[in-house]
């Protein structure tokens, strides 16, 4: 019994449990709004992943795309 209690008392698991508890029982209107927005974003990302999987689309990444994203390398 104490081994299970020690495992559940780890900082990572207790933080995760507090995070899930806060999402399930938001106390303020702002917290409720944040939970709703995050849930909508999660559904949207999952939907994009499903669409990309079923249409066999993959992102084309090349040197030009990386340069546009992070900029050209610094020159000295």
C-alpha positions in Angstrom: 0.0 0.0 0.0 2.8 2.5 0.8 4.5 1.7 -2.5 1.4 2.8 -4.4 1.0 5.9 -2.2 4.7 6.8 -2.8 4.2 6.3 -6.6 1.1 8.6 -6.6 2.9 11.2 -4.4 5.6 11.8 -7.0 5.7 15.5 -8.0 5.0 14.7 -11.7 1.9 12.7 -11.0 0.6 15.1 -8.4 1.0 18.0 -10.8 -0.7 16.1 -13.5 -3.5 15.2 -11.2 -3.9 18.8 -10.2 -3.9 19.9 -13.8 -6.6 17.4 -14.8 -8.6 18.3 -11.7 -8.5 22.0 -12.5 -9.7 21.2 -16.1 -12.6 19.1 -14.8 -13.7 21.5 -12.2 -13.0 25.1 -13.3 -13.8 27.5 -10.5 -14.2 30.8 -12.3 -15.7 32.0 -15.6 -12.3 32.7 -17.0 -11.1 29.2 -16.2 -14.2 27.7 -17.8 -13.6 29.8 -20.9 -9.9 28.7 -21.1 -10.9 25.0 -20.8 -13.5 25.4 -23.6 -11.0 27.1 -25.9 -8.3 24.5 -25.2 -10.8 21.7 -25.9 -11.8 23.3 -29.2 -8.2 23.7 -30.2 -7.5 20.0 -29.3 -10.4 18.9 -31.4 -9.2 21.1 -34.3 -5.7 19.7 -34.2 -7.0 16.1 -33.9 -9.3 16.8 -36.9 -6.4 18.1 -39.0 -4.3 15.0 -38.1 -7.2 12.7 -39.2 -7.7 14.6 -42.5 -3.9 14.6 -43.2 -3.8 10.9 -42.5 -6.7 9.9 -44.6 -5.7 12.1 -47.6 -2.0 10.9 -47.4 -0.8 14.5 -47.3 2.6 15.2 -45.9 4.3 18.5 -45.3 6.9 19.3 -47.9 9.8 20.7 -46.0 12.8 21.9 -47.9 15.6 24.4 -47.4 13.6 27.3 -48.8 10.7 26.6 -46.4 13.1 26.5 -43.4 14.6 29.8 -44.5 11.2 31.4 -44.7 10.4 30.1 -41.3 13.5 30.9 -39.3 15.2 33.3 -41.6 18.5 32.9 -43.5 21.6 32.0 -41.5 23.5 34.9 -39.9 26.5 36.1 -41.9 29.7 37.4 -40.3 
